[in-house]
Amino acid sequence: AQTVTQSQPEMSVQEAETVTLSCTYDTSENNYYLFWYKQPPSRQMILVIRQEAYKQQNATENRFSVNFQKAAKSFSLKISDSQLGDTAMYFCAFMKLSGNTPLVFGKGTRLSVIA
Amino acid sequence: SQTIHQWPATLVQPVGSPLSLECTVEGTSNPNLYWYRQAAGRGLQLLFYSVGIGQISSEVPQNLSASRPQDRQFILSSKKLLLSDSGFYLCAWRRGQGDEAFFGQGTRLTVV
């Protein structure tokens, strides 16, 4: 079974600074997807970024980028120029490519952006 | 475009009462559907998922059940709620392999 570990329950960052959230996973699969979701105080789950395991290039979405290290099974999220609206829970998730298996989530990291 | 509706948004129920949470998806057909629970300070725990009408997979044996009476409808139920059923319940859907999941706005259930 796949597991996803987020070792940082809480983090804080000053506005305009950069922060990196960690995520590691365990799988025997070779083809899979990884995701970062954001859950602001409204509790709506929002997709931030996704990474296909077969792609070596790290995914980027505006201020959000990932550092995907397949051999190390590591998938960290970097938020640049942090904004107050980035304050949220961030969940890392894993999904096998084959079949219709569900996403497996980590326990989340609560990020606070401080003015 | 596709949308997902989940209701009610909040619910307070006494111990021992029944439960029915509903989730519907619009704008797509044959979606994969999921029920997750988020307990306070915890991550998302998968409860049930369905790849088709009448097909339900249970991840965690507990006091809850799920049904999919129609292609785009997914219902989470309980005959008798326990205090430990309190939490935030999220419905989600995705098209199929490789697609991300899209979430409803969630239901905050408090069992008193």
Interface residues (C-beta under 8 A of the other chain):
Chain A: Q6 Y33 F35 S42 R43 Q44 M45 L47 R50 E52 F91 A93 M95 L97 S98 G99 N100 P102 L103 V104 F105 G106 K107 G108
Chain B: N32 Y34 Y36 R42 G43 L44 L46 Y49 V51 E59 F88 L90 A92 G96 Q97 G98 E100 A101 F102 F103 Q105 G106 R108
